[in-house]
Amino acid sequence: MTQPYGLEAEEHLMNLLKDKTINVARESKDQYGRTLAWLIVNGDTINNTMVRDGFAWWYEYYCKDIKILERHQVNARKNKLGLYADSNAINPYEWRRANRN
């Protein structure tokens, strides 16, 4: 949440989910034991929406075969949407490595 655009991303996500029924399609767990899942609201995949709107990153490592996420991220970056309004936007993995306490 302390990464640039973290609070904006949270707010965007909350607006997408507010007062909605959320379906969770679990995929797997990551190396830290966190559940990796797709969130679906009214037939829309929220994961795709967040990347499309520039408020989430496409994790190529986990989703390299899901090309729609790549296209959404390329488009968001090209159109300077969400976090891509910052020309120095840095992906979460690199940000965490640079900001370890």
URFENRA-V832169 format. One record per run of one state. SS is the DSSP state (2 for helix, 1 for strand, 0 for the rest). FROM is the first residue (numbers start at 0). LEN is the number of residues. If there is no record, write none. Layout:
# URFENRA-V832169
ss->[SS & SS]
from->[FROM & FROM]
len->[LEN & LEN]
This chain:
# URFENRA-V832169
ss->[0 & 2 & 0 & 1 & 0 & 1 & 0 & 1 & 2 & 0 & 2 & 0 & 2 & 0 & 2 & 0 & 2 & 0]
from->[0 & 5 & 17 & 22 & 29 & 34 & 41 & 43 & 45 & 52 & 59 & 63 & 66 & 78 & 81 & 85 & 91 & 98]
len->[5 & 12 & 5 & 7 & 5 & 7 & 2 & 2 & 7 & 7 & 4 & 3 & 12 & 3 & 4 & 6 & 7 & 3]
